[in-house]
């Protein structure tokens, strides 16, 4: 009797070993309803299906597992096997992370995609040194100018109270002679209502989410920059997977990248429509405004390259040749 139970148990153990389930965590700082998070959730489901349930990835949205600034370190140290970060947030660590936050270097989805291709080898190399793989990226909708009064040139922004939320947005204000005021997104509606802020740069999604149309009636669709989110994988965790699971993860990542960029384009148009429906005028920037803002971008690129050195220059040169 005991002998038979022993054999049955041994058989069970063998079948369990043949189906060893791997569980991964994937923290992100954005809410579940954000298009980036919806895309990641579909990615996790694709991996589950492709591996027949062998690799289970749990998505932790809205900074529930780690706060935004902690996610990269968590992946690096293996506290999370995967994670999503906004690359520009890490510019102080390494200049290259901030390249897609430079205004008017890449001012369309096509240009942003080319910039990513130029930047990718350097990104992959740097992250590999930190024990991280870059699985895929997805761009945010492009950034435009929200402003109370109509503007025809950068001169019209002189003295305007301008919301700054990053070194780059503060620098733009300085270069056009606006008055930078530091305001985080959570306080933005209040700041507009009380007249603390009269203008700022962001995407259509921020304008809609913060009900900017209740206070500011003009949006200039400058497509100034399209910052990217990067989805990272801990290299040790990846190496520990069997070959079939590794392939499934890479394939699902490639699919998520393609889908995510398309989704971003679609969402951008939806947000601009929503702004119009709520009484905002969406303007194409005048030739003069474009020229003026391009000058701002050139100055900021020069300042950027002084810090980023030869490595940064090589990437910008590669991008310009595309």
Secondary structure, DSSP 8 states (H G I E B T S, - for coil): -HHHHHHHHHHHHHHHHHT--EEEEEE-SS-TTSHHHHHHHHHHHHHHHHTTTSEEEEEE-TTSSS-GGGHHHHHHTTSSSEEEEEGGGGTTT-GGGGGGGSTTTS-SHHHHHHHHHHHHHHHHHHHHHTTEEEEEEEE---EEEEESS--SSGGGGTT-EEEE-SHHHHHHHHHHT-EEEE--GGGHHHHHHTTS-SEEEEEHHHHHHTTGGGT--EEE-------EEEEEEEHHHHHTS-HHHHHHHHHHHHHHHHHHHHHHHHHHHHHHHHHHHTT-EEE---HHHHHHHHHHHHHHHHHHHHHHHHHHHHHHHHHHH-
